[in-house]
Amino acid sequence: MKHFEANFDGLVGPTHNYAGLSFGNVASFNNAAMTSNPKAAAKQGLQKAKALADLGMVQGVLAPQERPDLYTLRRIGFTGSDTEVLHKASQQAPQLLNACCSASSMWTANAATVSPSADTRDGRVHFTPANLVDKLHRSIEPVTTGNILKATFNNERHFHHHQHLPEHASFGDEGAANHTRLCNDYGHSGIELFVYGQSATNPQMPKPTKFPARQTLEASQAVARLHQLDDESCVFMQQNPDVIDQGVFHNDVISVGNQNVLFYHEQAFLDTEAKFAEIRQKMNSEVHFIKVATSQVSIDDAVRSYLFNTQVITLPNGEMAIIAPTDCQENPAVHQYLTELVTLGTPIKQVKYFDVKQSMQNGGGPACLRLRVAMNEQEVAAVNQHTLMNEQLFTRLNTWVDKHYRDQLSAADLADPQLIIESRTALDELTQILKLGSVYQFQK
Ligand code: SUG
């Protein structure tokens, strides 16, 4: 049977904006209050997804969330009609309104952690939506994320959906951004590498001092238990707190894995050698650890360019390619590194650059925009086929974006009640295009 690694990219929602909501995420902070371009953002994402489908990859899309989130605004005490709720929030608590308008669900690397059937004891693909408790604007995502995942992977025989972890800092969970899977072949059982920023229960473990560590060891362990993974197939590794303090707010900003390759910065982890030895021993086969030294690329350049937020993919001919943001091309040290990398004899043979600047300006690169789901042929056939990218869906989604999305959005526009109508109309139509059923509260 054939096996694939599918990428499910988050569609950028109609309220894509820059609000400086993510403390510890340098780009989000630096671009706060800049005017955004929702239509361009959605199209940049679609271009990348279509290009991967054209390369012969299995590529899907995940629907965005309903924003403004009036349910959360009502839950925190704003009353009246939709227009009144929006107006009161914009007058009394503009920061809370901003949090309820973020299109942050586009970064589907944070939607969930996924374990393929080859690794799980019940032989199903497991999904746990991330609770994202560290950031208010993201903590309101997991329930709808669960609905969208169930409507996309809608077959109980093959897909096992869990509830998100308890909403408490002890279980801070940021999903696949802090999880990567190493294997020889997508269909063989592999090593699931969970990277955490801090322990909630062990005060001896080091922590960052400036920026938050969003993922806890306890959350990673809980996901591994839920997903029915054997101890022998898990490795838990701590992220270096010093790099979190330099803006590496998720592990996928400093390392990325694919099959038997782990591409990482030398400062990415703590206890690197011992943990790599554990990976080697548990993999029981060759692993290519591709280390980038600080002398080649500084942490600052890695964070600015998102060298490690690239997608390392295996093309149908078996060669690996790196899908990088154009920001890597524009950074001299990073561009030079990537140009050399493909000549070094590692499995990575080519680099392809994509302009995803609208997302990058909020700290989301190519890898943030996608959720990986390794599946066999039968599982791919069990996915909601209307969510899979092809020529027809690409054309349809571009037309849909043209019809419903604004060219520009500023912070002041978030208080415009027309945005509620535009967003709901767009999402209602999208659920028909993707045949998702009613996944949003306004549809219930
Ligand atoms: O959670 N940015 C997102 C970026 C997520 C990137 N994902 C991965 N690395 N996998 C975040 O910090 C910014 C929103 C704003 O400021 O408007 C934001 O949420």
Boltz pocket constraint, residues with backbone or C-beta under 6 A from the ligand:
constraints:
  - pocket:
      binder: B
      contacts: [[A, 17], [A, 18], [A, 19], [A, 20], [A, 21], [A, 22], [A, 25], [A, 28], [A, 29], [A, 102], [A, 104], [A, 107], [A, 109], [A, 110], [A, 135], [A, 138], [A, 177], [A, 250], [A, 252], [A, 253], [A, 362], [A, 363], [A, 364], [A, 365], [A, 367], [A, 368], [A, 369]]
      max_distance: 6.0
